[in-house]
Amino acid sequence: MTVMLNSHGRTEELPDLSTVWLRAFLEVAREESFTVAARTLGWTQSAVSRQISSLETALGGAPLFDRLPRGVRLTEAGRILVPYARAVAGALGGAGKELAALRTGTGGRLRFGAFATADAALVPQALAAFRARHPGVHVTREEGFTAGLLDRLTAGHLDLAVVSTTGGAPPDTYDLHHLLDEPLFVAVPADHPLADHAGPVRLGQLADADWISGAHRPEGTLLDAALRQGFRPRVAHVVAEWTAKQGYVAAGLGVTLVPALAAASVRPDIALLPVRDEGGPARAVYAATVRGRSPTTAAEAFVGALREAAAEIPT
């Protein structure tokens, strides 16, 4: 910082020295007067003269102004410098505005990812609230599995990720902002013997059923809940898409697990039975950020919007 006397005789701190030089130079060039420039800037005339002298020295000593009996006039060197000084000053001004927008959440960007079922209700509700409050923020979104999203987060391609504990809790290299604990439902065909069952069911009641899952092995999937209840489910069909899984269930080809976040979008020709899981909630849902990495104002605001949306979702 540079300290100098202002026009009121008090000391003041000015921004980075190179910025001070440019401000002084452009103002003197515009007013063609050290005195008027000093008055406009609120500095002393000697302070303006020192900044111009410093700039001339930094540029090799060539004078930038001819001193006239009344006022000053740009030299050829000064004339050449003007457009460059304006460009630099404009760029610095633009950077200042963008940084201010980033700081206040009125601009900048938000890059986030989410697992598929979070996009059924949680993410859209949060995103709608976020956009209403921060319309100037540019938002990009990715969809993926928790492991892949965390990799993208670590690599710096995402600012935050909405993840779950399916397959195990994320490692402690992340800050996990808890959103909700998500129970499970088992989807059965509408004519299934358990379709009208009152109250939660144990997955063991469906131990002999054909299961529809996103992977051949239950480990690391929602079917971990079946392993906790003492049986290994028979995966008859591997289907990735939630809508496709529902189609298989409706056709009588098996049963599948549906997380609470996706329950509202289930088709009417299948029945959802709440799962009794003595081991606790099937999975927890978090907004994850990288530990030790400063979150942007936009990311912090989006975590807040996610928490608000999560509080509205029945679980």
N, C-alpha and C positions, 0 to 999 in steps of 0.2 A: 504494500500500500504506500501511496505518496501522501505526505502531510504538507499543507501549505496554508497561508492565511487567505481567508475569503474576503469579500468586499466589505464585510462588517468588522474586520480585524480579528476574527476568531479563527482558530486552527480547524481544519477539516481534513478528513481522509478521503482520498480520491481512489477510483478503481485502479486496476493494473496499469502500470506506467505507459505501456504502448497504447492502451485505449485512451489515456489522458492526452498523449501526443496527438492522436488522430482527432479527438474532439476539438482540441485547441486549434489545430491546423485548419480543419474544415470550417470552423466558426470564423476564424480570421479571414480565410479565403472568401467566405460569403459576405462578411461585413466590410472587408477591405479596411479594417481598422482594429488595432490591438485594444484600444480603449472600449469600443463598442462591443467587441467580442468578449472582453472581460466582464462587462456589465451584463451581457446576456447569460454568460456562464455562471455569474455570481462569484467570480474570482477577482483577485487583484491583477492589475495590468502587468506587474512584474512577474506574477505567477504564469500568466499566459506567455510572456516573453521567454521565460525559462523553459517551458515545454517546447516551444518552437525551436529554441536553441538546441535542446537535447535531441529533437528529431533531426535537425540539420546535421548534428554531429554523428548520429547513428547512421545517416544516409551518406556519409562520406565528406561532409563539410560544405557541400554546395548550398548557397543561400536559397531559401524557398520564397522569400519576399524581398522586394526592393522597398526600402524605407524612404518614403516621400515626405515633403514638408507637411502634408496633410494626409495621413493614412498610409496604406501600403498597397503594393501591387504584386501579383504573382510573378515570379521569374519563370523562365522556361522550365526549369526543374520543378518548380511548384505546380505549373500547369500540367506537366506529365503526371505528377503524383496525385492530383485531385481524383481522377476516376478510380485509381487503385484504393485510395483512402476511403472513398465512398463505398466501394465494394466490400472492403474489410469491415468498415463500420456497420454496413448493412448486414453482413454475415454474422457479426457479433450480436447485433440487435435481434436477428432472427433466432440465433442460438439461445439468447436470453429468454425470448418469448416461449420457445419450445420447452426449455428447462422449467420455466414457470408453470406451463401447462402440465408438464409431467409431475411437478411437485404438487399441484392442486387437484390433479385428476381430471382436468378439463381437456387434456390432449394426451399424446403419447400412444402407446399400444398395449394390448393385452393378448398374450398368446397362452391358450390353455388347452388341455386335453381332458377327456373324460371317457370312462368305460361305457359300453353301449346302453345298459339299462338306466344309467344316470341321465341319459338324454331323453328318457320317456317323460319325466316330469321335473326332476330336481334342477337340471341345467337350464331348460327353457324358462322356467319361472325365475330363476336367479338372473339369467341373461336379460330377460325383459325388464326387470327392475334395475339392473345395472345400466342398460342402455338409456332408460328414462332419466337416470341421474347423471350419466356421463356420456352424453351423445357425441362428444368430440373424440372419444377414445376409439382407435381402430382395433377391432377385435378379430382374431383368427382362432379357429377351433379345430382340434384333431380328435378322432375317435380311435380307441385301441384298448388292448388289455393292460392291466395294471403294470405288469413288468415292463412292457414296451414304453408305456407312458413315463415311467420313472427313469428309464434310460434316456428318453428325450429330454426330460427335465434336467437330469444331471449334465447332459451335453450342452445345455443352454439354449435349446430350441423351444422350450416352453417356460413360461413364468410360473405356472402352477399346474397341477394335475389333480383331477378328481379320481380317487383310487379307492379300492376296497381291500379287505383282508382276506379275500378268497385266495387260497394257496399260501396263507401266512401273512403276518404283519410286515409292512415295509421296514427296511433296515433303519437304524437310528441315525443315518446320515441325512435324514429328512426331518423337517418340522411338520408334524401332522396336526392339522386343525380339525378336530372332531366335528362331524356334521350330524350323523345319526347312526343308530344301531338298527340293522335291517333284518327282520325276520324273513322266513321263507314260507312259501306256499307250494303244495304239490298240485299240479294240474292233471286232472283225470278226465276221460270222456264223460259227456253228460249222462250216459246210461251206465256208468260204472257203479258197482254196488256201494261204494263209499261216497258217491256224489252228493247224497243227502245227509251225510254224517254230520251230526251236530257237535261242534267244538273241535279242538285241535286233534290231529292224528299223529301217531308215532310212525316214522318211516318204516319201522320194522313190520308194520301191517302191510307194506307193499314190497316186502323183501323178495317175493317170487315174481314180481312184475317185470316186464320189459321196460327198460329206461331209455329215454332220449336225452342225449348229453352233447356238449360241445367238444368232447374228447373221448378217446377210447378208455382211458384210465380215469377213475374218480379222483385220484390224488390231485390236489391243487385246483379243484373245481368245486362248484356248489355241492357236489355229491360227497364231499368230505363229511357232510352232515350224516350221511348214511353210514360211513365208516365209524363215526363217533357212536352211532347207535348199534354197532355190533354186527353189521352185515356188509357184504360187498355187492353192490348193485350190478345187475347184468345189463350192460349197455348194448342195446340192440341196434340203435341207429345213432350215428354221429351227425349232428346237425348244428350249424353255427348260429344261424339267424333265429331270433326269438319268435318272429312271426311264422317261420317255417316249422319250428318246434311245435307251436300251437296247432298247425295243420296236421302234423303227425299224430298229436294227441286226439284231435277231433275225429280223425280217421280210425281210431282204435288201435294204433300201432304201438302204443306204450304210454308211459306217464313221464312227466318231467318236473323239475323244480323251477319255480318262478320266484325271483326276489320281490320284495314288497315294492320297490321302485317301479317295477314293470306291471304290477297287479292291475292298475287302472286301465291298461290297454289290452287286457285279455279278451279274446273273442267270446261271444255269448254261448257257443255250443260246447264249451268245456266248463268244468267246475273247478274252483280253487278251494283247497282245503288247507287251513293253517297248520303248520308243522309244529309239534311240540318238541322242542330241542332242549333236553335237560342240561346240555353243556353250555347253555347261554345263547345269546343272539348268534344267528348264523354267520353274520359278518358285520364289521364296522365300516363306515364310509367316511373318508377324510378328504380334505383339500391339502395336498402336499406341496411344500416348497423346499428348496435345498437349504439345509442348515448352513449358516454362515454367509449366505448370499442375501444382500439387502433387497427386500421385495419392493416393487414400485408401489406408488399410491394406488394405481389402478388395480394391481393384484390384491392389495389389502382390502380395497373396496369390494372386489368381487368375492373374496372370502366372506365378507359380511353379508353380501347378497345371498350367497349359498347357504349360510347359516339361517337366514330369514326364511328362505324357501324350504329348507329341511324341517324347520319348525312347523310348517303347514302340511307336511306330508304325513298321513296316518301310517303308523308302523306298529 
